[in-house]
């Protein structure tokens, strides 16, 4: 279509740009993603994400007696939750869906039918806000400045924390508190975390309890059951630290072959 100016000169309109096609999220980022920490396949974009907060969480994994599901004494499982400085809010990425707020570090155990077991430290993205929906207790741990997911992964790999397996006791897997406390110790030693000296006991003594109900801290004495820390299975070459403030189960430590 042409237009005529007041001067009498004519010009043609530029064609209208076609509408932008609707963006379809790639199929591999529509769900939270899982990565094996000890692999070399964690995407660089995820490793570069800055971390603003580290949270220790004790999750509810059911009653101590599986035959009594209403039992208020609960088994726990520990994880670390790393929250990004900025959540993914503009677009999906090859490594995580839009809305991702951070990653969870979780030593997952698998017990075989023949009595063998193995464990894998998984890094899983998450998009929710606040503690895990099954968390019975949680604690924020002070962070170092300008730290990234990659800084955390490098420390875990370099300190030979992995491989590590949960131990099988009476048809259950134990040792997650030992592994998670060792991970926190190493992350603090190498600067990813910054635990003040006066806050040491307030973090590590948390591992001496099993948490039963998500009660307010004012009545936390009703929420806990004393529980010694069972050893996880590390390689003999890992320099296992007997952390001050943690009460360990008596007995001889076992090692991975």
SVG drawing of the C-alpha trace seen along z (x, -y; Angstrom):
<svg xmlns="http://www.w3.org/2000/svg" viewBox="-2 -20 46 82">
<polyline fill="none" stroke="black" stroke-width="0.4" points="0.0,0.0 1.4,-3.4 0.9,-6.7 1.1,-10.3 2.7,-13.1 1.4,-16.7 4.3,-17.5 2.9,-15.1 5.7,-12.6 4.5,-9.0 6.1,-6.1 5.3,-2.5 4.6,-1.1 7.1,1.4 5.5,4.8 4.2,5.7 6.4,8.2 4.8,11.6 3.7,12.4 6.3,14.1 5.6,17.8 4.6,19.0 7.5,20.4 7.3,24.1 9.4,25.2 11.9,27.9 10.7,31.3 13.8,31.9 13.2,28.9 9.5,29.1 10.3,31.1 12.9,30.7 16.3,32.1 18.5,34.6 22.3,34.8 24.8,37.2 27.3,35.0 30.2,37.4 29.7,37.3 31.1,34.8 27.7,34.1 26.4,31.2 25.8,28.4 28.1,25.3 25.1,23.0 24.0,24.7 27.5,24.8 27.8,21.0 24.6,20.2 25.4,18.1 24.1,19.4 22.5,17.1 21.5,19.6 22.3,23.1 19.7,24.9 20.1,28.2 16.8,30.1 15.6,33.2 12.9,34.9 10.1,37.2 10.5,40.6 7.9,42.4 7.5,44.1 10.3,45.9 8.1,49.0 6.7,49.4 4.0,51.7 2.6,48.7 2.2,45.8 0.5,43.6 3.6,43.8 4.8,40.2 8.4,41.3 9.7,40.7 12.7,41.8 14.5,38.8 16.6,38.2 19.0,35.2 19.6,33.1 21.3,29.8 19.2,27.2 21.1,24.5 19.0,21.5 20.1,19.4 20.7,15.7 18.3,15.2 15.7,17.8 15.2,18.6 12.3,16.3 12.6,15.3 13.1,18.5 13.7,22.2 17.3,23.4 18.9,26.6 19.6,27.5 16.5,26.4 12.9,25.2 11.6,21.7 11.0,20.8 13.9,22.9 15.0,21.5 17.9,23.8 19.2,27.4 19.0,30.1 22.0,32.3 20.6,35.7 22.6,39.0 20.0,41.5 20.4,45.1 19.3,48.2 19.1,51.6 19.2,54.6 17.3,57.9 20.5,59.7 21.4,57.5 23.8,55.3 23.3,51.5 24.7,48.5 24.2,44.8 24.5,41.8 24.7,38.2 22.1,36.5 21.7,32.8 18.1,32.0 16.6,28.7 13.6,27.3 11.1,24.5 9.3,24.2 9.8,21.6 10.6,22.4 11.5,25.7 10.7,29.1 7.1,30.1 8.2,33.1 10.8,31.2 10.4,31.7 13.3,29.4 15.6,27.1 18.5,24.7 20.1,22.0 23.9,22.2 25.9,19.0 27.4,18.8 30.7,17.6 30.5,14.6 30.0,15.0 29.9,18.8 28.5,20.8 27.0,24.3 30.3,25.2 32.3,24.2 30.3,26.6 30.6,29.5 34.4,29.0 34.9,29.2 32.8,32.4 34.8,34.0 38.3,32.8 37.8,33.9 37.1,37.5 33.7,37.4 32.5,39.6 31.9,42.4 29.9,42.9 27.2,45.4 24.6,45.6 25.0,48.6 22.3,51.4 21.2,52.1 18.1,54.2 16.7,53.8 17.1,50.1 19.7,47.7 21.5,45.5 24.4,43.0 22.9,40.0 23.5,37.8 27.2,38.8 27.6,38.1 25.7,34.7 27.6,33.5 30.9,34.5 29.8,32.6 29.0,29.5 32.4,29.8 34.3,29.9 32.2,27.1 33.0,24.9 36.7,25.8 37.1,24.8 35.1,21.5 31.9,22.4 30.2,22.1 31.2,19.6 30.1,21.1 31.1,18.7 32.9,20.4 30.0,19.6 27.5,21.2 29.4,24.5 27.4,26.4 24.0,25.0 24.5,26.7 26.3,30.0 24.3,30.9 21.2,31.0 22.4,34.3 22.0,35.9 18.2,36.0 15.4,37.5 12.7,35.0 9.1,36.2 6.8,33.2 7.2,29.8 6.6,28.0 7.7,24.4 11.2,24.0 9.7,22.8 8.6,26.3 11.2,28.2 11.9,30.4 8.6,32.2 9.6,32.5 12.8,34.5 14.1,38.0 17.8,38.4 19.5,40.5 23.1,41.3 24.7,40.9 25.4,44.1 28.5,44.2 28.2,44.0 30.5,46.1 33.4,44.0 36.6,45.2 39.5,45.8 41.3,43.0 38.7,40.4 39.9,38.5 36.7,39.0 36.4,36.2 35.1,36.9 33.1,33.7 32.9,32.0 29.3,31.9 28.1,35.0 27.4,38.2 28.4,41.2 27.1,44.8 29.7,47.0 31.4,49.7 34.0,50.0 33.6,48.0 33.2,50.0 34.7,48.9 34.0,49.3 36.1,51.9"/>
</svg>
